[in-house]
Amino acid sequence: MVVRLTRFPVLDDTEPSARSRVPSTASSRAGAVAKFVLAGLAALILFLAASVLVVRELGQSGAIRDSRDFAELAGRGILEPTLTDALLENDAAALERLDRLVQERVLSDRVVRVKLWTRTGRIVYSDEPRLIGAVYPRGEDEIEALRSGETHAELSDLSKPENRFERGGDELYEVYTRIRTPNGTPLLFETYQRSGVLVSSGREIWLPFAAALGVSLLLLWLIQVPLAWRLAARLERAQAEREQFLTKALEASAEERRRIAADLHDGPVQELAGLSYSLSAAAERSDPSIRSQLVEAAARARDAIRGLRAVLVEIHPPNLQNAGLEAALHDLLAPLRGHGIATTLDVPAGFRLGPEAEQLLFRAGGEAIRNAQRHANARAVRVGVTGGDGFARIEVVDDGKGFSAAELDRRRVEGHVGLSLLEEVAASRGGCVELHPTDGGGTTFVFEVPDR
């Protein structure tokens, strides 16, 4: 189990050392806005493409609906009132009168062929005379149109024998509906309409809507650009203010630590040291019956002085400013050695960092060392400091009882916020915190931040 305390994305956990490395500085405002603009443009293009497909489909559906309306108007409004029953008997006069009406009122650039069918599949009229009298089987849709009176439109199959005179040109839509002769005989009125004209008609329907939609989306996208710029600027200011507050908090914490350390050193430590000397001197001059008690009291005073000095080192290590990180970490490990815990410190020779990075690594190492001493029941603690690729890293490994996620949550609830604070500090500096069990028992703690 690996607990990653950094709030930034991490790499795949299949790699034991995988972790996130966040750049030490945030992306520039222009870069962030550019990413937002490009993402918005991509979304706009996808949405517009989908919308155009939908609108075009609606336009084509509208054009086909218009073709059905035209067939109904031509069949029932123009031809049906002029039909005679003689047409069914192939009467020449009836055919001539109907053909003249079709040529003048129905045929156009849009309609290239007209046919009238009986229920049995006989063509009683067509503007192509060679088709009149021919019989061809009818499809189920055409039979249904004759029965119900509904109007149908479909792409024509020009390979059929009844369509042999329509081949060689554009694709055609067959649009057919039912009309009746004066004696009530149903006929199937069929028009062949150019698909190109239908597509052009559909384009006239959907193209204005698509253009208006595209312009509206483009304007919306353009409006978002200055809004995104202002939002990015506001986020930058908020981040800068947050970092300033955190820096001031760290500086205030360090100053308070220095003040407390100075007060303890100049007050209780000096008084205890004087008390220890006084007790030792009194023991030499006292009665033998109480000498042992005075010697023991002097020893306890010296123990208290050592304990306070260990606390002083934790609060404000003078060696961090004077002798560097290695000496300060050595002082942090001294109390562990006093309790019988084996310690190892590994810092490369001549290893130096910026003052802020040294302070952060020292604070992180101190938190991990104190946890190993107080909570892990460790028998050995190893501390290592490394650097490279612009990052500094401290690793604290103990052989204690380990940890669980539930235990970490419980400590946070109880007010132990040391790890949470380290997480905040690492995140604000573009680093990371990693905590995971050590093979064979114990815990490995890793804290990494930029080395400057």
C-alpha positions as CSV (number, residue, x, y, z in Angstrom):
1,M,0.0,0.0,0.0
2,V,1.3,3.4,-1.0
3,V,-0.2,6.6,0.5
4,R,0.6,9.6,-1.7
5,L,0.0,12.7,0.2
6,T,0.6,15.1,-2.7
7,R,-2.6,16.4,-4.3
8,F,-1.1,16.5,-7.8
9,P,-1.5,13.6,-10.3
10,V,0.8,10.6,-9.8
11,L,2.2,8.1,-12.2
12,D,1.3,4.4,-12.4
13,D,1.6,2.6,-9.1
14,T,3.1,-0.4,-10.8
15,E,6.4,1.4,-10.6
16,P,7.5,1.5,-6.9
17,S,9.2,4.9,-7.3
18,A,6.5,6.4,-9.4
19,R,5.3,9.8,-8.3
20,S,4.3,13.1,-9.6
21,R,6.8,15.8,-10.3
22,V,5.0,19.1,-10.7
23,P,6.9,22.0,-12.3
24,S,8.2,24.5,-9.9
25,T,6.3,27.3,-11.6
26,A,2.7,27.2,-12.9
27,S,2.0,27.4,-16.6
28,S,1.9,30.9,-18.0
29,R,-1.4,32.6,-18.3
30,A,-1.1,32.7,-22.0
31,G,-0.4,29.0,-22.2
32,A,-3.3,28.2,-19.9
33,V,-5.7,30.4,-21.9
34,A,-4.4,28.9,-25.2
35,K,-5.1,25.4,-24.0
36,F,-8.6,26.6,-22.9
37,V,-9.2,28.3,-26.2
38,L,-8.0,25.3,-28.2
39,A,-10.1,22.9,-26.1
40,G,-13.1,25.2,-26.6
41,L,-12.5,25.4,-30.3
42,A,-12.3,21.6,-30.6
43,A,-15.5,21.2,-28.6
44,L,-17.2,23.9,-30.8
45,I,-16.1,22.2,-34.0
46,L,-17.4,18.8,-32.8
47,F,-20.7,20.3,-31.6
48,L,-21.1,22.3,-34.8
49,A,-20.4,19.2,-37.0
50,A,-22.9,17.2,-35.1
51,S,-25.4,20.0,-35.3
52,V,-24.9,20.4,-39.0
53,L,-25.5,16.7,-39.5
54,V,-28.7,16.9,-37.5
55,V,-29.9,20.1,-39.2
56,R,-29.0,18.7,-42.7
57,E,-30.9,15.5,-42.0
58,L,-33.9,17.7,-40.9
59,G,-33.6,19.7,-44.0
60,Q,-33.5,16.7,-46.2
61,S,-36.5,15.2,-44.4
62,G,-38.3,18.5,-45.0
63,A,-37.4,18.4,-48.7
64,I,-38.8,14.9,-49.0
65,R,-41.9,16.0,-47.1
66,D,-42.2,18.8,-49.6
67,S,-41.9,16.3,-52.5
68,R,-44.8,14.3,-51.0
69,D,-46.9,17.5,-50.6
70,F,-46.2,18.3,-54.2
71,A,-47.2,14.8,-55.4
72,E,-50.5,15.1,-53.4
73,L,-51.2,18.6,-54.8
74,A,-50.4,17.6,-58.4
75,G,-52.3,14.3,-58.2
76,R,-55.3,15.3,-56.2
77,G,-55.5,19.0,-57.0
78,I,-54.5,19.0,-60.7
79,L,-55.0,15.6,-62.3
80,E,-57.8,13.9,-60.3
81,P,-60.4,16.6,-61.1
82,T,-59.8,16.2,-64.9
83,L,-59.7,12.3,-65.0
84,T,-62.4,10.4,-66.9
85,D,-63.3,6.8,-66.8
86,A,-62.5,6.5,-70.5
87,L,-58.8,6.7,-69.5
88,L,-59.1,3.2,-68.1
89,E,-60.2,2.0,-71.6
90,N,-57.1,3.6,-73.2
91,D,-59.2,6.3,-74.9
92,A,-57.0,8.5,-77.1
93,A,-58.8,11.7,-76.4
94,A,-58.6,11.2,-72.6
95,L,-54.9,10.3,-72.9
96,E,-54.2,13.4,-75.0
97,R,-56.0,15.7,-72.6
98,L,-54.3,14.3,-69.6
99,D,-50.9,14.4,-71.3
100,R,-51.3,18.1,-72.2
101,L,-52.2,18.8,-68.6
102,V,-49.2,16.9,-67.3
103,Q,-46.8,18.6,-69.7
104,E,-48.0,22.0,-68.8
105,R,-48.7,21.7,-65.1
106,V,-46.7,18.8,-63.6
107,L,-43.4,18.1,-65.5
108,S,-40.6,20.5,-64.7
109,D,-36.9,20.5,-63.8
110,R,-38.0,18.8,-60.7
111,V,-40.3,16.1,-62.1
112,V,-39.0,14.1,-65.0
113,R,-41.6,11.3,-65.3
114,V,-45.3,10.8,-64.4
115,K,-47.0,7.4,-64.4
116,L,-50.6,6.3,-63.5
117,W,-51.0,2.6,-62.4
118,T,-54.0,0.4,-61.8
119,R,-54.2,-2.0,-58.9
120,T,-53.2,-4.8,-61.3
121,G,-49.9,-3.1,-62.2
122,R,-51.0,-1.8,-65.6
123,I,-49.7,1.6,-66.6
124,V,-52.8,3.5,-68.0
125,Y,-50.8,6.7,-68.6
126,S,-47.2,8.0,-68.7
127,D,-45.6,10.9,-70.4
128,E,-43.4,8.3,-72.0
129,P,-45.9,6.7,-74.4
130,R,-44.0,3.5,-74.8
131,L,-44.9,2.5,-71.2
132,I,-48.7,2.9,-71.6
133,G,-50.4,-0.5,-71.4
134,A,-47.4,-2.3,-70.0
135,V,-48.0,-4.4,-66.9
136,Y,-45.4,-4.7,-64.1
137,P,-45.7,-6.3,-60.6
138,R,-46.3,-3.7,-57.8
139,G,-44.4,-3.7,-54.5
140,E,-45.9,-3.9,-51.1
141,D,-45.5,-0.2,-50.4
142,E,-47.3,0.7,-53.6
143,I,-50.2,-1.7,-52.9
144,E,-50.4,-0.2,-49.4
145,A,-50.5,3.3,-50.8
146,L,-53.4,2.3,-53.1
147,R,-55.2,0.8,-50.1
148,S,-54.6,3.5,-47.5
149,G,-54.2,6.6,-49.6
150,E,-50.9,7.5,-47.9
151,T,-48.1,9.2,-49.9
152,H,-44.7,7.5,-50.0
153,A,-41.3,8.7,-51.2
154,E,-38.3,6.5,-51.8
155,L,-35.1,6.4,-53.9
156,S,-36.0,4.8,-57.2
157,D,-34.4,1.5,-58.3
158,L,-33.6,2.4,-61.9
159,S,-32.6,-1.2,-62.7
160,K,-36.3,-2.3,-62.8
161,P,-37.7,-2.8,-66.3
162,E,-40.5,-0.2,-65.8
163,N,-37.7,2.4,-65.1
164,R,-35.6,1.7,-68.1
165,F,-36.4,5.0,-69.7
166,E,-35.2,7.0,-66.6
167,R,-31.7,5.6,-66.6
168,G,-28.6,7.5,-67.5
169,G,-29.5,10.7,-65.5
170,D,-29.6,11.8,-61.9
171,E,-30.8,9.6,-59.1
172,L,-34.6,9.9,-58.8
173,Y,-37.0,9.7,-56.0
174,E,-40.3,7.9,-56.6
175,V,-43.1,9.7,-54.9
176,Y,-46.6,8.1,-55.3
177,T,-50.0,8.6,-53.9
178,R,-53.6,7.5,-54.6
179,I,-56.1,9.3,-56.8
180,R,-59.5,8.1,-58.1
181,T,-61.4,8.3,-61.4
182,P,-65.0,9.6,-61.4
183,N,-66.4,6.1,-60.9
184,G,-64.1,5.6,-57.8
185,T,-61.5,3.4,-59.4
186,P,-58.2,3.9,-57.5
187,L,-55.1,4.7,-59.5
188,L,-51.5,5.1,-58.2
189,F,-50.2,8.5,-59.2
190,E,-46.4,8.3,-59.4
191,T,-43.9,11.1,-60.0
192,Y,-40.1,10.7,-60.5
193,Q,-38.4,13.7,-58.9
194,R,-34.7,14.6,-59.3
195,S,-32.7,13.8,-56.1
196,G,-30.4,16.8,-56.9
197,V,-33.3,19.2,-56.8
198,L,-34.5,17.6,-53.5
199,V,-31.0,18.0,-52.0
200,S,-30.8,21.6,-53.2
201,S,-34.2,22.3,-51.7
202,G,-33.1,20.6,-48.4
203,R,-30.0,22.7,-48.5
204,E,-32.0,25.9,-48.8
205,I,-33.9,24.8,-45.6
206,W,-31.0,23.7,-43.4
207,L,-28.1,25.9,-44.6
208,P,-29.4,29.2,-43.1
209,F,-30.0,27.5,-39.8
210,A,-26.5,25.9,-39.8
211,A,-24.9,29.3,-40.7
212,A,-26.8,31.0,-37.9
213,L,-25.9,28.3,-35.4
214,G,-22.2,28.4,-36.5
215,V,-22.0,32.2,-36.1
216,S,-23.7,32.0,-32.7
217,L,-21.3,29.3,-31.4
218,L,-18.3,31.2,-32.8
219,L,-19.4,34.4,-31.0
220,L,-19.9,32.5,-27.8
221,W,-16.5,31.0,-28.1
222,L,-14.9,34.4,-28.8
223,I,-16.7,35.9,-25.8
224,Q,-15.1,33.2,-23.6
225,V,-11.6,34.1,-24.5
226,P,-11.4,37.4,-22.5
227,L,-13.4,35.8,-19.7
228,A,-10.8,32.9,-19.6
229,W,-8.0,35.5,-19.6
230,R,-9.4,37.3,-16.7
231,L,-10.2,34.1,-14.8
232,A,-6.6,32.9,-15.4
233,A,-5.3,36.3,-14.1
234,R,-7.5,36.0,-11.0
235,L,-6.3,32.4,-10.4
236,E,-2.6,33.6,-10.7
237,R,-3.2,36.3,-8.2
238,A,-4.9,33.9,-5.8
239,Q,-2.1,31.5,-6.1
240,A,0.5,34.2,-5.6
241,E,-1.4,35.4,-2.5
242,R,-1.7,31.9,-1.2
243,E,2.1,31.3,-1.6
244,Q,2.8,34.7,0.1
245,F,0.6,33.7,3.0
246,L,2.2,30.3,3.3
247,T,5.7,31.9,3.1
248,K,4.7,34.4,5.8
249,A,3.3,31.6,7.9
250,L,6.5,29.6,7.6
251,E,8.6,32.7,8.4
252,A,6.4,33.5,11.4
253,S,6.7,29.9,12.5
254,A,10.4,30.0,12.2
255,E,10.6,33.3,14.1
256,E,8.4,31.9,16.8
257,R,10.5,28.8,17.1
258,R,13.6,31.0,17.4
259,R,11.9,33.0,20.2
260,I,10.8,30.0,22.1
261,A,14.2,28.3,21.7
262,A,15.9,31.5,23.0
263,D,13.5,31.8,26.0
264,L,14.0,28.2,26.9
265,H,17.8,28.4,26.6
266,D,18.1,31.7,28.5
267,G,15.5,30.7,31.1
268,P,14.7,27.1,32.2
269,V,17.9,25.6,30.8
270,Q,20.1,28.1,32.6
271,E,18.1,27.8,35.8
272,L,18.3,24.0,35.6
273,A,22.0,24.1,35.0
274,G,22.5,26.4,38.0
275,L,20.3,24.1,40.1
276,S,22.3,21.1,39.0
277,Y,25.6,22.7,40.0
278,S,24.0,23.8,43.4
279,L,22.8,20.3,44.1
280,S,26.2,18.8,43.3
281,A,28.0,21.3,45.5
282,A,25.4,20.8,48.3
283,A,25.9,17.0,48.0
284,E,29.6,17.3,48.6
285,R,29.1,19.4,51.8
286,S,25.9,17.6,53.1
287,D,25.4,14.9,55.6
288,P,26.0,11.4,54.2
289,S,22.4,10.5,55.0
290,I,21.0,12.9,52.4
291,R,24.0,13.0,50.0
292,S,22.6,10.2,47.8
293,Q,19.3,12.1,47.4
294,L,21.1,15.3,46.4
295,V,23.3,13.4,43.9
296,E,20.2,11.8,42.4
297,A,18.4,15.2,42.2
298,A,21.4,16.7,40.4
299,A,21.4,13.8,37.9
300,R,17.7,14.3,37.2
301,A,18.3,18.0,36.6
302,R,21.1,17.2,34.1
303,D,18.7,14.7,32.4
304,A,16.1,17.5,32.2
305,I,18.7,19.8,30.7
306,R,19.5,17.2,28.0
307,G,15.8,16.7,27.3
308,L,15.3,20.4,26.9
309,R,18.3,20.8,24.7
310,A,17.0,18.0,22.5
311,V,13.7,19.9,22.3
312,L,15.6,23.1,21.4
313,V,17.3,21.3,18.6
314,E,14.0,20.2,17.2
315,I,12.4,23.6,17.6
316,H,15.3,25.6,16.2
317,P,18.5,23.8,15.1
318,P,21.4,26.2,15.2
319,N,23.5,23.8,13.1
320,L,21.1,24.2,10.2
321,Q,22.3,27.8,9.7
322,N,25.8,27.3,11.0
323,A,27.0,23.9,9.9
324,G,24.3,22.8,7.3
325,L,21.7,20.1,6.8
326,E,23.9,17.1,7.7
327,A,24.8,18.5,11.1
328,A,21.2,19.5,11.9
329,L,19.9,16.1,11.0
330,H,22.6,14.5,13.1
331,D,21.3,16.5,16.0
332,L,17.8,15.4,15.3
333,L,18.9,11.8,15.5
334,A,20.7,12.2,18.8
335,P,17.7,11.7,21.0
336,L,17.0,8.4,19.2
337,R,20.5,7.2,19.9
338,G,19.9,8.1,23.6
339,H,16.9,5.7,23.6
340,G,18.9,2.9,22.1
341,I,17.6,3.2,18.6
342,A,20.3,2.6,15.9
343,T,20.6,5.5,13.5
344,T,22.2,5.9,10.1
345,L,22.6,9.2,8.3
346,D,23.7,9.4,4.6
347,V,24.3,12.8,3.1
348,P,26.6,13.1,0.1
349,A,29.9,14.9,0.8
350,G,29.7,18.6,0.0
351,F,25.9,18.4,-0.6
352,R,24.4,21.9,-0.4
353,L,21.0,23.3,-1.1
354,G,19.2,26.6,-1.1
355,P,18.2,27.9,2.4
356,E,14.5,27.3,1.8
357,A,15.0,23.8,0.5
358,E,17.3,22.9,3.4
359,Q,14.7,24.3,5.8
360,L,11.9,22.2,4.2
361,L,14.0,19.0,4.1
362,F,14.9,19.5,7.8
363,R,11.3,20.0,8.8
364,A,10.1,17.0,6.8
365,G,12.9,14.8,8.2
366,G,12.2,16.0,11.8
367,E,8.5,15.1,11.4
368,A,9.4,11.6,10.1
369,I,12.0,11.0,12.7
370,R,9.7,12.0,15.5
371,N,7.0,9.7,14.2
372,A,9.4,6.8,14.0
373,Q,10.4,7.5,17.7
374,R,6.9,8.1,19.1
375,H,4.6,5.9,17.1
376,A,6.6,3.2,15.2
377,N,8.5,1.5,18.1
378,A,11.4,1.3,15.7
379,R,14.7,-0.2,16.6
380,A,16.6,1.3,13.6
381,V,16.1,4.5,11.6
382,R,17.9,5.4,8.4
383,V,17.9,8.9,6.9
384,G,19.2,9.6,3.4
385,V,19.4,12.9,1.5
386,T,19.8,12.9,-2.3
387,G,19.4,15.4,-5.1
388,G,19.3,15.6,-8.9
389,D,17.2,16.9,-11.8
390,G,16.5,20.1,-9.9
391,F,14.9,18.3,-6.9
392,A,16.1,17.6,-3.4
393,R,14.9,14.5,-1.6
394,I,15.0,13.2,2.0
395,E,14.1,9.6,2.8
396,V,13.4,8.3,6.3
397,V,13.2,4.5,6.7
398,D,12.4,2.7,10.0
399,D,11.8,-0.9,10.9
400,G,8.8,-0.2,13.2
401,K,5.3,-1.5,13.1
402,G,4.3,0.3,9.9
403,F,1.0,2.1,9.4
404,S,-2.5,1.8,7.8
405,A,-4.6,4.3,6.0
406,A,-7.2,4.1,8.9
407,E,-4.5,5.0,11.3
408,L,-3.5,8.0,9.3
409,D,-7.1,9.2,9.2
410,R,-7.4,8.6,12.9
411,R,-4.3,10.8,13.6
412,R,-5.7,13.6,11.5
413,V,-9.0,13.4,13.3
414,E,-7.1,13.6,16.6
415,G,-5.3,16.7,15.5
416,H,-2.0,15.3,14.3
417,V,-1.6,17.5,11.2
418,G,2.2,17.2,10.7
419,L,1.9,15.1,7.5
420,S,-1.0,17.3,6.2
421,L,1.1,20.4,6.7
422,L,4.0,18.8,4.9
423,E,1.6,17.9,2.0
424,E,0.6,21.6,1.8
425,V,4.2,22.8,1.8
426,A,5.3,20.3,-0.8
427,A,2.3,21.0,-3.1
428,S,2.9,24.8,-2.9
429,R,6.6,24.3,-3.9
430,G,5.8,21.8,-6.7
431,G,7.0,18.7,-4.9
432,C,5.5,15.6,-3.4
433,V,5.2,13.5,-0.3
434,E,5.2,9.7,-0.4
435,L,4.5,7.2,2.4
436,H,4.6,3.4,2.0
437,P,5.4,0.3,4.0
438,T,8.9,-1.0,3.9
439,D,9.6,-4.6,2.8
440,G,10.0,-6.7,5.9
441,G,8.1,-4.2,8.1
442,G,8.4,-0.6,8.9
443,T,7.7,2.6,7.0
444,T,9.4,4.6,4.2
445,F,8.8,8.3,4.1
446,V,9.9,10.4,1.1
447,F,9.7,14.2,0.8
448,E,10.8,15.9,-2.4
449,V,10.9,19.6,-3.4
450,P,12.8,21.8,-5.8
451,D,16.4,22.2,-4.6
452,R,16.3,26.0,-4.7
